[in-house]
Amino acid sequence: MFKKLFTQKEEVPVTGPVPSHIAIIMDGNGRWATKRALPRIAGHHEGMKTVRKITRYANDLGVQVLTLYAFSTENWSRPKKEVEFLMRLPEEFLGTYLPELIEQNVRVQIMGDFHSLPEHTKRAVQKAIDGTKNNTGLILNFALNYGSRAEILQAVKTISEAVQTGELAPEDITETCIEEHLMTKDLLAPDLLIRTSGEVRLSNFMLWQLAYTEFFFTDVLWPDFDEACLREAVSVYQSRNRRYGGLEETKK
């Protein structure tokens, strides 16, 4: 069933409309390193280079929002040294590439439980947010310490409290109301989701927002994902017929 969802890397030109919002589950860093007899952290470091490359290319394509699943709420269960390294990556990435992001008119955002992050991680992220807040180009949205169930649960709690205080009536709770309480309230829903490394699951990522998103799964490991891979994913997206649960109009 899922065989058709997997595609091989090849040169494919981008000739049609580009997705406004692309979300990526960056998977396979550890396996990339293991295949080369390297420590897992080496794969995460290599994956950081791919983030830079794909951000630059997505910006060139005219993508409006690029959301990257950088660290999930479940990732805290990984080995301590790996978690500590992952918490240092934003500091290294943003410290190294912030001038380039500013030059490219990229705006950095974050969604997730920001306050539970280590202080050094928060400082690095906040510096990037502040340094790019006036940029008007691509929004680079990092899902950092993010879990979709926790996001939805928090939205439900906030709405429930508003009902209890009389600020909101039960009949006012609509899909739009819920969306306004999600971390993506100021963003369009993703048009295209990409997951690398051959895994075919969402892993608690943007469960509400991905309701009508087109999925693209590839067995390419994230550190090997390049511009050609992104072009192919966009090309496949352009070949899809998005009906949003309706039927294609009958041509007369």
C-alpha positions in Angstrom: 0.0 0.0 0.0 2.7 2.4 1.0 5.1 1.4 -1.8 3.8 4.2 -4.1 4.5 6.8 -1.4 8.3 6.1 -1.6 10.3 7.7 -4.3 13.9 7.6 -5.5 16.1 10.6 -5.6 16.4 12.2 -9.0 16.6 15.5 -10.8 13.1 16.9 -11.2 12.5 20.6 -12.2 10.0 22.7 -10.3 7.6 24.1 -12.9 4.3 24.6 -11.1 2.9 26.2 -8.0 5.1 25.8 -4.9 3.6 24.7 -1.6 3.2 27.7 0.7 4.0 25.7 3.8 6.3 22.7 3.9 6.8 20.7 7.1 9.6 18.2 7.5 10.2 15.4 9.9 14.0 15.3 9.8 14.7 11.6 10.4 17.7 9.3 10.0 20.6 11.3 11.5 21.5 8.5 13.9 21.3 5.8 11.2 23.4 7.9 8.8 26.1 8.0 11.5 25.8 4.3 12.4 26.2 3.3 8.7 29.6 5.1 8.8 30.7 3.7 12.1 30.4 7.2 13.6 28.7 8.3 16.9 25.1 9.3 16.6 25.9 12.9 17.4 28.0 13.1 14.2 24.8 12.4 12.2 22.9 15.2 14.1 25.8 17.6 13.2 25.6 16.6 9.6 21.9 17.0 9.6 22.4 20.6 10.8 24.2 21.3 7.5 21.2 20.0 5.6 18.9 22.4 7.5 21.0 25.3 6.2 20.9 23.9 2.7 17.2 23.1 2.6 16.3 26.4 4.2 18.2 28.4 1.6 16.7 26.4 -1.3 13.1 26.6 0.1 13.6 30.3 0.3 14.8 30.4 -3.3 11.7 28.4 -4.4 9.4 30.9 -2.8 8.1 28.8 0.1 6.5 31.0 2.7 6.9 28.7 5.7 9.3 25.9 6.5 8.5 24.0 9.7 11.2 21.6 10.9 10.6 19.0 13.6 13.8 19.5 15.5 13.1 17.9 18.9 10.0 16.2 20.2 8.7 16.0 23.7 9.4 12.3 23.5 13.1 12.8 22.6 14.0 13.6 26.2 14.0 9.8 26.7 17.1 9.5 24.5 20.6 9.0 26.1 21.6 12.0 28.2 24.7 12.8 26.1 22.7 12.8 22.9 20.0 15.0 24.4 22.7 17.5 25.7 24.2 17.6 22.2 20.8 18.2 20.6 20.2 21.0 23.0 23.5 22.6 21.9 22.7 22.4 18.2 20.4 25.4 18.0 23.1 27.4 19.7 25.7 26.3 17.1 23.4 26.5 14.1 21.8 29.9 14.9 25.1 31.3 16.1 26.9 30.3 12.8 24.1 31.0 10.3 22.2 33.9 11.8 24.0 36.5 9.6 23.1 34.4 6.6 19.4 34.1 7.7 19.2 37.8 8.2 20.8 38.4 4.8 18.3 36.0 3.1 15.3 37.8 4.8 14.4 34.6 6.8 12.4 35.0 10.0 13.0 32.5 12.7 10.1 31.2 14.9 9.7 28.4 17.4 6.7 26.3 18.5 6.9 24.0 21.5 7.4 24.2 25.2 10.0 26.9 25.1 10.2 27.4 28.9 11.4 23.9 29.6 14.5 24.2 27.4 17.9 24.7 28.9 18.9 28.4 29.4 21.6 28.3 26.7 19.2 26.9 24.2 16.6 29.5 25.0 19.2 32.3 24.7 20.3 31.2 21.3 16.8 30.8 20.0 15.6 34.1 21.4 18.5 35.9 19.9 17.6 34.5 16.4 14.0 35.4 16.9 14.8 38.9 17.9 17.5 39.3 15.2 15.1 38.3 12.4 11.8 39.6 13.7 11.6 42.4 11.0 12.4 40.0 8.1 9.6 39.5 5.7 10.7 36.4 3.7 10.5 32.7 4.5 9.4 31.8 8.1 11.8 29.2 9.5 9.6 27.6 12.1 11.4 25.1 14.4 9.3 22.6 16.3 11.5 22.4 19.4 10.4 20.4 22.4 7.1 20.0 20.6 4.4 17.4 20.8 1.1 17.7 19.0 -1.0 15.9 21.7 0.4 18.3 24.3 -0.4 21.2 22.0 -4.0 20.1 21.5 -4.4 19.4 25.2 -3.2 22.9 26.2 -5.6 24.4 23.7 -8.5 22.4 25.2 -7.6 23.5 28.7 -7.3 27.2 27.7 -10.7 27.0 25.9 -12.3 25.2 28.9 -11.0 27.9 31.3 -12.5 30.6 29.0 -15.9 28.8 29.1 -15.7 28.6 32.9 -15.1 32.3 33.3 -17.8 33.2 30.8 -15.4 34.6 28.2 -16.5 32.0 25.8 -19.8 30.2 25.2 -19.8 26.4 24.4 -21.4 27.1 21.0 -18.5 29.4 20.2 -16.1 26.4 20.2 -15.6 25.8 16.5 -12.7 24.4 14.4 -11.6 28.0 14.0 -11.7 28.6 17.7 -9.4 25.6 18.3 -7.0 26.6 15.6 -6.7 30.0 17.2 -5.5 28.3 20.3 -2.8 26.2 18.6 0.8 27.1 18.4 0.4 27.6 14.6 -2.4 30.1 14.9 -0.5 32.6 12.8 0.5 30.1 10.1 -1.2 28.4 7.2 -1.7 24.7 7.5 1.1 22.7 5.8 0.5 22.0 2.1 3.2 19.3 2.1 4.7 17.1 4.8 8.1 15.4 4.1 9.5 12.6 6.2 12.9 11.2 5.5 14.6 7.9 6.3 11.8 5.5 5.2 9.6 5.8 8.3 5.9 6.1 7.5 4.3 7.7 10.6 3.6 11.2 12.0 5.3 10.7 15.4 3.0 13.2 17.2 3.7 16.0 14.8 1.0 18.6 13.9 -1.8 16.1 14.1 -4.5 18.7 13.8 -2.8 20.8 11.1 -2.0 17.9 8.8 -5.6 16.9 8.2 -5.5 17.7 4.5 -1.8 17.9 3.9 -0.1 16.0 1.1 2.5 13.4 2.4 5.8 12.6 0.8 7.9 9.7 2.4 11.4 9.0 1.2 14.0 6.5 2.3 16.7 9.1 2.0 18.3 9.8 5.4 18.1 13.4 6.5 21.8 14.2 6.2 21.7 13.0 2.5 18.5 15.0 1.7 19.4 17.8 -0.7 18.0 20.3 -3.2 17.2 17.5 -5.7 15.2 15.6 -3.1 13.2 18.7 -2.2 12.5 19.4 -5.9 11.2 15.9 -6.3 8.9 16.2 -3.3 7.5 19.5 -4.6 7.1 17.9 -8.1 5.1 15.0 -6.6 3.0 17.5 -4.6 2.2 19.4 -7.8 1.0 16.2 -9.4 -1.6 15.6 -6.7 -5.2 16.6 -6.9 -6.2 18.2 -3.6 -10.0 17.9 -3.1 -10.2 18.5 0.6 -12.9 15.7 1.0 -14.9 16.9 -2.0 -15.2 15.8 -5.6 -13.4 17.1 -8.6 -15.8 19.2 -10.7 -17.1 17.4 -13.7 -15.8 18.9 -16.9 -18.4 19.4 -19.6 
